[in-house]
Amino acid sequence: MSDLIDARGLSCPQPVLITLEKLKSLDQGELVVLLDTDTSKENVIRAASSLGWQVKDVAATGVEYRLILEKA
C-alpha cells in the first residue's frame, strides 16, 4: 500500500517540505502526492529526484495533480 500526502491548498514551500520529510523517513517504496499547483508539482518532482526517487506517474485532473513517486 502506498503512503499518501495531500498537499492541496498549501503554499510553497510547504508541499516540498512535507514531501521531503516523508521521503527521508522511507528507505524505499511508493508515495502518492496530491498537489494543486504547477509550481508545487515541479518543485516536488525536483526535490524527490534529488533524493533518488523516480516519478512513476503524473496524472492531471483539472487543476490538481497526482504524483506517484517510487524508490526500489
C-alpha positions in Angstrom: 0.0 0.0 0.0 1.2 3.5 -0.9 1.7 6.3 1.6 -0.3 9.4 0.7 0.4 13.1 1.2 -2.4 15.5 0.4 -0.7 18.9 0.0 -3.6 20.6 -1.9 -4.3 24.1 -0.7 -0.8 24.5 0.7 1.6 27.3 -0.5 5.2 26.6 -1.4 7.4 25.6 0.1 5.1 23.6 2.4 4.3 20.8 -0.1 8.0 20.3 -0.8 9.0 20.3 2.8 6.3 17.8 3.8 7.2 15.5 0.9 10.9 15.7 1.7 10.3 14.8 5.3 8.2 11.8 4.3 10.7 10.6 1.7 13.6 10.8 4.1 11.6 8.6 6.5 11.2 5.9 3.8 14.1 3.9 2.5 12.1 2.7 -0.4 8.5 2.1 -1.6 5.9 4.3 -3.2 4.5 7.6 -2.2 1.4 9.4 -3.7 1.4 13.2 -3.5 -1.7 15.3 -4.3 -1.0 18.9 -5.3 -2.9 21.7 -6.8 -0.3 24.0 -8.4 2.1 23.5 -11.3 4.9 25.1 -9.3 4.4 22.7 -6.4 4.4 19.8 -8.8 7.7 20.8 -10.4 9.3 21.6 -7.1 8.2 18.2 -5.5 9.5 16.3 -8.6 12.8 18.1 -8.4 13.2 17.5 -4.7 12.2 13.9 -4.9 14.7 13.3 -7.8 17.5 14.8 -5.7 16.9 12.1 -3.1 16.9 9.3 -5.7 13.2 8.9 -6.1 11.7 8.2 -9.5 8.5 9.8 -10.8 6.4 6.7 -11.7 3.3 8.7 -12.9 1.9 12.2 -13.1 -1.9 12.5 -13.5 -3.6 15.8 -14.0 -7.3 16.2 -13.3 -8.4 19.8 -13.8 -6.1 21.9 -11.7 -4.9 19.1 -9.5 -2.0 16.7 -9.8 -1.5 13.2 -8.5 2.2 12.2 -8.4 3.4 8.7 -7.8 7.0 8.6 -6.5 8.9 5.3 -6.3 12.2 4.1 -5.0 13.3 0.5 -5.1 
